[in-house]
Amino acid sequence: MPATSLRRLLTTCLSLSKPRLSFLIVLTTATAYSLYPVPALLLPSSTASPSLSALTLIFLTSGTALCCASANALNMLLEPKYDAQMSRTRNRPLVRGLIGKKGALIFAAAAGALGTGSLWFGVNPTVAFLGGLNIVLYAGIYTPMKRISVLNTWVGAIVGGIPPLMGWAAAAGQSATGSGEWRELLFREGSIGGWLLAGLLFAWQFPHFNSLSWPIREEYKNAGYRMLAWTNAKMNGRVALRYAILCFPICAGLWWFQITDQGFLVTSSIVNAWMVKEAWRFWRKEGHKGSARGLFWASVWHLPVVMVLAMVHKKGLWEGIWKRLNGENEDEDLWLDDEEVQTRDTHGHALRVARALTSSGS
């Protein structure tokens, strides 16, 4: 393929964006958006609600993907020398000379500007700020910190936890009753769902990365990256197990705060138990005898499966579908005689009052 061909350029830019990682991040963002509790689920009046806007979802997912592409490209731009020393990164575009540093920087800047711009104008400023913050955290703090301290993994976990908050804030912004500023979107009553999803992503990072890094721990060491896999192998296993266990109460919290139904408590526990089992084995065998591979693949499947289960078990989803299929009303009290409407007094007791206006109206 010619070095200047459009196809090669597009393929190179796609590689700079780390498409598989970006897809997973976009999935968690979209999941949080879809899980946001909207009133009277599946009623015609609510399916047309701005909180379920397909256009907002398009801006959210495309903007998030572009921000991910920007952060990942900047990450590669800062590390070609070290990427060349590791088997899992030596085929990256900058290492192979498929694109120069100037070209990678232009791509990263353009993706970052388009991504945050899409989130600002198509979603809301809070989500745009979180998207921009993640670029700074990943490229500006996490990337250089990998050569300084093992705490880089915790910083990376924070980066992974922010996208669900973006999805939650995007949905909250569509139904905000106040000014729609960041306090209302992230810290008002009912925001706990977004934080629980962020916590789930934060916790998941450790069994995933700690098992991924174990087989290539010597490569990390030779490249100068400070990772628990080689600095403290026993702690590497303990941390992976600790955070795998933490997924249980986080998923239970999604049910407790009525983000999902009770079925999620059962189905998510099965998936969590699988990952905890592999994490226990990883810790006990200190990564040997295939335990690192077992935990890695358990974590690879764990996150998308739990995300899909959360959407399937969204609170009120199946009740709403059942009522629609059976022609039942969501609220029988909404259907009154033509000449009457229903109100409630200050004590919550139902009252029936005559309509003030009629069709022939005064």
C-alpha positions in Angstrom: 0.0 0.0 0.0 1.5 3.4 -1.0 2.8 5.4 2.0 0.6 8.4 1.1 -2.6 6.5 0.3 -5.8 7.6 2.0 -6.6 4.1 3.0 -3.3 3.7 4.8 -3.8 7.1 6.5 -7.2 6.1 7.8 -6.0 2.7 9.0 -3.1 4.4 10.8 -5.4 6.9 12.5 -7.7 4.1 13.5 -4.7 2.3 15.1 -3.7 5.5 16.9 -7.2 5.5 18.5 -6.9 2.0 20.0 -10.3 1.0 18.5 -11.0 -2.0 20.8 -10.3 0.0 24.0 -12.3 3.0 22.6 -15.3 0.7 21.8 -15.3 -0.6 25.4 -15.3 2.9 26.8 -18.1 4.0 24.5 -20.1 1.0 25.6 -19.8 1.9 29.2 -20.8 5.5 28.4 -23.9 4.4 26.4 -24.8 1.9 29.1 -24.9 4.6 31.8 -26.9 6.9 29.5 -29.5 4.1 28.9 -29.7 3.2 32.6 -30.6 6.7 33.7 -34.1 6.4 35.2 -36.7 8.2 33.2 -40.3 8.6 34.4 -43.1 6.2 33.1 -40.8 4.0 31.1 -42.1 3.1 27.6 -45.1 5.3 27.7 -45.4 7.2 24.3 -45.0 10.5 26.1 -41.7 9.4 27.6 -40.2 7.7 24.6 -40.3 11.1 22.9 -38.7 12.7 25.9 -35.4 14.5 25.4 -33.8 12.3 28.0 -34.0 9.4 25.5 -32.9 11.5 22.6 -31.2 9.4 19.9 -29.5 12.5 18.6 -28.0 13.2 22.1 -26.8 9.6 22.2 -25.1 10.0 18.8 -23.3 13.1 20.0 -22.4 11.4 23.2 -20.9 8.3 21.7 -19.2 10.0 18.8 -17.7 12.7 21.1 -16.6 10.1 23.6 -15.0 8.0 20.9 -13.1 11.1 19.6 -11.9 12.0 23.0 -10.6 8.4 23.5 -8.9 8.6 20.2 -7.2 11.9 21.2 -6.0 10.5 24.5 -4.7 7.3 23.0 -2.9 9.0 20.2 -1.2 11.4 22.7 -0.3 8.3 24.8 1.5 6.7 21.8 3.1 10.0 20.9 4.8 10.2 24.3 6.1 6.6 24.4 7.4 5.3 21.0 10.8 4.6 22.5 9.4 2.5 25.2 6.7 0.9 23.1 9.4 -0.5 20.8 10.7 -2.5 23.8 7.5 -4.4 24.5 5.8 -7.2 22.5 2.3 -5.9 22.9 3.1 -2.4 21.7 6.0 -2.7 19.2 3.6 -2.8 16.3 2.0 0.6 17.0 2.0 3.1 14.2 4.7 5.5 15.6 7.0 2.6 16.4 6.7 1.3 12.8 7.1 4.7 11.3 3.7 4.6 9.7 3.1 8.2 10.8 5.4 10.9 12.1 5.1 12.7 15.5 3.7 15.8 13.8 1.0 13.8 12.0 0.1 12.0 15.3 -0.1 15.3 17.1 -2.4 16.8 14.5 -4.7 13.8 14.6 -4.8 13.9 18.5 -5.5 17.7 18.5 -8.2 17.4 15.8 -9.9 14.4 17.5 -9.8 16.2 20.9 -11.2 19.4 19.5 -14.0 17.6 17.6 -14.7 15.3 20.5 -15.1 18.0 23.2 -16.8 20.2 20.7 -19.4 17.5 19.9 -20.0 16.9 23.6 -20.3 20.7 24.4 -22.7 21.5 21.6 -24.5 18.2 21.3 -24.8 17.1 24.9 -23.8 19.6 27.6 -20.8 21.5 29.0 -20.4 19.2 32.0 -20.0 16.1 29.8 -17.6 18.1 27.5 -15.5 19.0 30.6 -15.3 15.4 31.7 -14.2 14.3 28.2 -11.5 16.9 28.1 -10.5 16.1 31.7 -10.0 12.4 30.7 -7.7 13.4 27.9 -5.5 15.4 30.3 -5.6 12.7 33.0 -4.7 9.9 30.6 -2.1 11.6 28.5 -0.8 14.2 30.9 -0.8 12.3 34.2 -1.2 8.6 33.8 1.2 8.2 30.9 4.3 9.9 32.5 3.4 8.4 35.9 3.9 4.9 34.6 7.6 5.5 34.9 7.4 7.0 38.3 5.0 5.1 40.6 2.8 2.0 40.7 0.0 4.4 41.6 -0.3 4.9 37.9 -2.7 2.0 37.8 -5.0 3.8 40.3 -4.9 6.9 38.1 -5.7 4.8 35.1 -8.6 3.3 36.9 -10.0 6.8 37.6 -9.7 7.5 33.8 -11.7 4.4 33.2 -14.4 5.4 35.7 -15.2 8.8 34.2 -17.0 7.7 31.0 -20.0 6.2 32.9 -20.3 9.5 34.6 -20.3 11.2 31.2 -23.2 9.0 30.1 -25.2 9.6 33.3 -24.6 13.4 33.1 -25.7 13.4 29.5 -29.0 11.8 30.4 -29.5 13.9 33.5 -28.9 17.0 31.4 -31.8 16.1 29.1 -34.2 16.0 32.0 -32.7 18.7 34.3 -35.2 20.9 36.0 -32.7 23.5 37.2 -29.9 25.3 35.5 -28.3 22.1 34.3 -24.9 22.9 35.8 -22.5 20.2 37.0 -23.7 20.2 40.6 -27.2 19.3 39.5 -26.0 16.7 36.9 -23.5 14.9 39.1 -24.5 15.5 42.7 -28.2 15.9 43.0 -30.4 13.2 44.5 -30.5 10.3 42.2 -27.0 10.7 40.9 -25.8 7.6 42.8 -26.4 5.4 39.8 -23.7 7.2 37.8 -21.2 7.0 40.6 -21.9 3.3 41.1 -21.2 2.6 37.5 -18.1 4.7 37.7 -17.1 2.6 40.7 -17.7 -0.6 38.8 -15.4 0.5 36.0 -12.8 1.7 38.6 -12.8 -1.7 40.3 -12.8 -3.7 37.1 -9.5 -2.2 36.0 -7.4 -4.0 38.6 -8.3 -7.7 37.9 -8.1 -6.9 34.2 -4.8 -5.0 34.1 -3.0 -6.9 36.9 -3.6 -10.2 35.0 -2.7 -8.6 31.7 0.6 -7.3 32.9 1.7 -10.4 34.7 2.9 -12.5 31.7 4.9 -9.5 30.3 6.1 -8.2 33.7 9.8 -8.5 32.6 9.1 -6.4 29.6 7.5 -3.7 31.7 10.5 -3.8 34.0 13.0 -3.5 31.2 11.1 -0.7 29.6 11.1 1.2 33.0 7.4 1.0 33.7 6.6 0.8 37.4 3.9 -2.0 37.6 2.9 -4.1 40.6 3.3 -7.2 38.4 7.1 -7.0 38.9 7.6 -4.5 41.8 5.4 -6.5 44.2 3.9 -9.7 42.8 2.0 -10.7 45.9 0.4 -7.3 46.2 -0.5 -7.5 42.5 -2.6 -10.6 43.2 -4.1 -9.2 46.4 -5.2 -6.0 44.7 -6.8 -7.9 41.8 -8.7 -10.1 44.2 -9.8 -7.2 46.4 -11.3 -5.2 43.6 -12.9 -8.2 42.0 -14.7 -8.8 45.3 -15.7 -5.1 45.4 -17.8 -5.7 42.2 -20.4 -7.6 44.3 -21.5 -4.7 46.5 -21.3 -2.2 43.6 -23.7 -4.4 41.5 -25.9 -4.9 44.6 -26.0 -1.1 45.0 -27.4 -0.7 41.5 -30.3 -2.9 42.6 -30.7 -1.3 46.0 -31.0 2.2 44.6 -33.5 0.9 42.0 -31.4 1.4 38.9 -31.8 -2.2 38.0 -34.4 -4.8 39.1 -33.8 -7.7 41.4 -32.9 -10.1 38.6 -29.7 -8.1 38.1 -28.6 -9.0 41.6 -28.7 -12.7 40.7 -27.3 -12.6 37.1 -24.5 -10.1 38.0 -23.5 -12.2 41.0 -22.9 -15.2 38.7 -20.6 -13.2 36.5 -18.9 -11.6 39.5 -18.4 -15.0 41.1 -16.6 -16.2 38.0 -14.2 -13.3 38.1 -13.7 -13.6 41.8 -12.9 -17.3 41.4 -10.3 -16.6 38.8 -8.9 -13.7 40.9 -8.6 -16.0 43.9 -6.7 -18.5 41.8 -4.5 -15.8 40.4 -3.7 -14.6 43.9 -3.1 -18.1 45.3 -0.9 -19.3 42.4 0.8 -15.9 42.1 0.0 -15.7 38.4 1.5 -19.1 37.6 -0.1 -22.2 36.1 -2.4 -20.3 33.7 -4.0 -18.3 36.5 -3.1 -15.0 34.9 -4.6 -16.0 31.6 -7.8 -17.3 33.3 -8.4 -14.0 35.2 -7.6 -12.0 32.1 -10.2 -13.7 30.0 -12.7 -13.6 32.8 -12.3 -9.8 33.0 -12.5 -9.4 29.2 -15.9 -11.1 29.3 -17.0 -9.7 32.7 -17.4 -6.0 31.8 -19.5 -6.2 28.6 -21.7 -9.0 30.0 -22.4 -7.0 33.2 -23.1 -3.9 31.1 -25.6 -5.8 28.9 -27.2 -7.4 32.0 -27.7 -4.0 33.6 -29.5 -2.8 30.5 -31.6 -5.9 30.3 -32.5 -5.6 34.0 -33.2 -1.9 34.0 -35.7 -1.0 36.7 -39.3 -1.0 35.2 -38.3 -2.1 31.7 -40.1 -5.5 31.7 -43.0 -4.2 33.7 -43.5 -1.5 31.1 -43.2 -3.9 28.2 -45.7 -6.3 29.8 -48.2 -3.6 30.4 -47.9 -2.3 26.8 -48.3 -5.8 25.4 -51.4 -6.3 27.5 -52.9 -2.9 26.8 -52.7 -1.9 30.5 -52.4 1.7 31.6 -49.3 2.8 33.5 -51.4 4.7 35.9 -55.2 4.1 36.0 -55.7 7.4 37.8 -54.7 9.3 34.7 -57.8 8.2 32.9 -60.8 10.1 34.1 -64.2 11.1 32.7 -64.1 13.8 30.0 -65.5 16.4 32.4 -63.1 15.7 35.2 -59.4 15.8 36.1 -57.6 14.5 39.1 -55.5 16.5 41.6 -54.3 15.9 45.1 -54.5 18.0 48.2 -51.6 18.9 50.4 -51.9 15.6 52.3 -51.7 13.5 49.1 -55.5 12.6 49.0 -57.1 12.4 45.6 -59.6 15.1 44.7 -61.9 15.4 41.7 -62.6 18.9 40.5 -64.5 20.2 37.5 -62.4 21.3 34.5 -61.9 25.1 34.3 -62.1 25.0 30.5 -64.3 23.0 28.2 -64.1 22.3 24.5 -66.6 25.1 23.8 -64.5 27.0 26.4 -64.7 30.4 27.9 
